[in-house]
Amino acid sequence: MSVHFVFIHGFLGNEEMWNEIIHSEFQNQKTSQPQLAGHGNDRIIELPTIQEFAKDILNQIDIQPHEELIWIGHSMGGYVALELGKMLPEITAGIVLFHSTANADTTLKKQDRLRAIEAAKEHKALYASNLIDGLFHKPNNHRTAIDQQLHFIQNISTQTTIACLEAMRQRDDSFEFLNLSQLPLFYFAGTHDKVLPLDRMQKEWEQLPRAKSVIAFQSGHMGHIEKPMMACDFFNQIAMQFSS
């Protein structure tokens, strides 16, 4: 069996986030970098669910016979990666959650999503600016990267933004699937991640004893930018494990 690594970016992001990691750690591997619907493309999700986003990802990648898939996702991309593992358990060999979680939204988080939807409807650009700054531990240290992201977001419609928020709000947790499947599972988390606080992630790992986790100190939700060397080392270990 050959291995196919599928890298899925997060909410209001794009596939270029993986370029440095793939170039440095996966040069000799088969990789795919699909786009979430509406992110740099004109595809529209009719039903705002993680399942529909996952189906759209499947339409973009070339899966050959005798391949095993490693699903890798950042934030919302991790939710899609988990769904893809559920859809294709027979050819899924592992899942990597990069600043992502197997948990569903809490009641409080669901309320936050509804407020985010209203904010996006009212002024998407302002909503996006506040959101992106909050993803970094020290946003002023990464202003160029933030400005580039905000420029990209200008081309993402309010409709797509709302569909993503609603899909994340409605998703189920994935603990039963992960514990029953016994798949190799890898986490990368930040000590200063406001989206997924470290204490919450540590409680999650206690429920998934097979999971391997790496903690990036002084990092928020964007470890590939804030801690690029550590992120590359994390993915180097994954590449080595599945290529051996």
C-alpha positions in Angstrom: 0.0 0.0 0.0 1.2 3.5 -0.8 0.5 6.5 1.4 -1.4 9.6 0.3 -1.2 12.7 2.6 -4.2 15.1 2.2 -3.7 18.5 3.8 -6.9 20.5 4.5 -6.7 24.2 5.4 -9.0 25.9 7.9 -11.8 28.4 8.0 -11.1 31.5 5.9 -7.7 30.1 5.0 -6.2 28.6 1.9 -4.2 25.6 0.8 -0.9 27.7 0.6 -0.6 27.4 4.4 0.9 24.0 3.8 3.5 24.9 1.2 6.5 25.2 3.4 5.7 22.0 5.4 5.1 19.9 2.3 8.2 21.3 0.5 10.4 20.6 3.4 9.0 17.3 4.8 6.9 15.6 2.1 8.9 16.0 -1.1 9.0 12.3 -1.9 5.4 11.6 -0.8 2.1 11.8 -2.6 0.3 14.9 -1.3 -2.9 16.8 -2.0 -3.9 20.3 -1.0 -7.6 20.6 -1.7 -9.6 23.8 -1.0 -12.6 24.1 1.2 -15.6 25.1 -0.9 -15.8 28.9 -1.5 -12.2 29.5 -0.4 -10.6 30.8 -3.6 -13.1 29.0 -5.8 -16.7 29.4 -6.7 -18.1 26.2 -5.3 -21.1 26.6 -3.0 -22.2 24.2 -0.3 -26.0 23.9 -0.5 -26.3 22.3 3.0 -24.0 23.9 5.6 -22.6 20.7 7.2 -19.2 19.3 7.7 -20.3 16.2 5.7 -21.0 18.4 2.6 -17.6 20.1 2.9 -16.0 16.6 3.2 -17.8 15.4 0.1 -16.5 18.4 -1.8 -12.9 17.6 -0.7 -13.3 14.1 -2.0 -14.3 15.4 -5.5 -10.9 17.2 -5.6 -8.5 14.5 -4.8 -7.3 11.5 -6.9 -7.4 8.4 -4.8 -5.8 5.4 -6.5 -6.3 1.7 -5.7 -4.1 0.4 -3.0 -3.6 3.8 -1.4 -3.9 4.6 2.3 -5.0 8.1 3.3 -3.6 10.3 6.0 -6.1 13.1 6.6 -4.4 16.3 7.9 -6.5 19.3 8.9 -6.0 22.7 10.5 -8.9 23.9 12.7 -12.1 23.5 10.6 -10.0 21.4 8.2 -9.5 19.0 11.1 -13.3 18.6 11.4 -13.4 17.8 7.7 -10.5 15.4 8.1 -12.4 13.5 10.8 -15.5 13.3 8.7 -13.4 11.9 5.8 -12.0 9.3 8.1 -15.6 8.3 9.0 -16.5 8.2 5.3 -13.5 6.1 4.2 -12.5 4.0 7.2 -11.2 1.1 5.1 -8.5 3.2 3.5 -7.8 5.7 6.3 -4.4 5.1 8.0 -4.2 8.1 10.3 -5.6 11.5 11.2 -3.6 14.7 12.1 -5.4 17.5 14.0 -3.3 20.7 13.7 -4.9 23.1 16.1 -8.1 21.2 15.9 -10.4 19.0 18.0 -12.5 15.9 18.0 -15.0 17.7 20.3 -18.3 19.1 19.1 -19.1 22.8 20.0 -20.2 23.4 23.5 -23.5 25.2 24.2 -21.5 28.4 24.8 -19.5 28.0 21.6 -22.6 27.4 19.6 -23.9 30.7 20.9 -20.6 32.3 19.9 -21.0 30.9 16.4 -24.5 32.5 16.1 -23.0 35.9 17.2 -20.2 35.4 14.6 -22.8 34.7 11.9 -24.6 38.0 12.8 -21.3 39.9 12.8 -20.3 38.5 9.4 -23.7 39.5 8.0 -23.3 43.0 9.3 -19.7 43.6 8.3 -17.7 40.6 7.1 -14.4 42.5 6.7 -14.5 43.8 10.3 -15.5 40.3 11.6 -12.6 38.7 9.7 -10.1 41.3 10.9 -11.0 40.7 14.6 -11.0 36.9 14.0 -7.6 36.7 12.4 -5.9 38.8 15.0 -7.3 36.6 17.7 -5.7 33.5 16.1 -2.2 34.7 17.0 -0.5 34.8 20.4 1.3 38.1 19.4 -0.5 39.4 16.3 1.8 42.4 15.9 4.7 40.1 15.3 3.0 38.6 12.2 1.3 41.6 10.7 2.5 40.8 7.1 1.0 37.3 7.3 -2.2 38.7 8.8 -2.5 41.3 6.0 -2.0 38.7 3.4 -4.7 36.5 4.9 -7.1 39.5 5.1 -6.5 40.2 1.4 -7.4 36.6 0.6 -10.5 36.8 2.7 -11.8 39.6 0.6 -12.6 37.1 -2.1 -14.6 34.8 0.3 -18.3 35.5 0.2 -20.4 36.2 3.2 -22.5 33.2 2.1 -19.4 30.9 2.4 -18.4 32.5 5.8 -21.9 31.8 7.2 -22.0 28.2 5.8 -18.7 27.4 7.5 -19.8 28.8 10.8 -23.1 26.9 10.7 -21.3 23.7 9.7 -18.9 23.9 12.6 -21.8 24.7 14.9 -23.7 21.7 13.9 -21.0 19.1 13.9 -20.9 16.0 16.1 -18.0 14.9 18.3 -15.8 12.1 17.0 -14.7 10.3 20.1 -16.6 7.1 19.5 -15.2 6.9 15.9 -11.6 7.5 17.1 -11.8 5.0 20.0 -13.4 2.3 18.0 -11.2 2.7 14.9 -7.9 2.8 16.9 -6.4 4.9 14.2 -3.1 6.6 14.7 -4.0 10.1 15.9 -1.7 13.2 16.2 -2.3 16.6 17.7 -0.4 19.9 17.5 -1.6 22.5 20.0 -0.5 25.9 21.2 -0.1 27.1 24.8 -1.8 30.4 23.9 -4.5 29.2 21.6 -7.6 31.2 22.4 -9.8 29.1 20.1 -8.8 25.8 21.6 -7.3 26.4 25.1 -4.6 24.0 26.2 -6.5 22.8 29.3 -9.4 21.8 27.2 -7.1 20.0 24.8 -5.4 18.1 27.6 -8.8 16.9 28.8 -9.5 15.7 25.3 -6.3 13.7 25.1 -7.2 12.0 28.3 -10.2 10.5 26.5 -8.0 9.4 23.6 -5.1 7.6 25.2 -3.6 6.5 21.9 -3.3 10.1 20.7 0.2 11.6 20.4 0.4 15.3 21.1 2.9 18.1 20.6 2.5 21.4 22.5 4.0 24.6 20.9 4.9 27.2 23.6 4.2 30.8 22.9 1.9 29.8 20.0 -1.7 30.6 19.3 -3.8 28.9 16.7 -1.4 29.4 13.8 1.6 27.2 14.7 2.8 26.9 11.1 3.5 30.7 11.2 4.3 31.3 14.8 6.4 28.1 15.3 7.4 27.0 11.8 10.4 24.9 12.8 8.5 23.1 15.5 5.6 22.5 13.0 8.0 21.1 10.4 9.6 18.8 13.0 6.1 17.6 14.0 5.3 16.7 10.4 8.7 15.2 9.8 7.9 12.6 12.4 4.6 11.9 10.8 6.2 11.6 7.3 8.8 9.2 8.7 6.3 7.0 10.6 4.1 6.4 7.5 6.9 6.1 5.0 8.8 3.4 6.9 
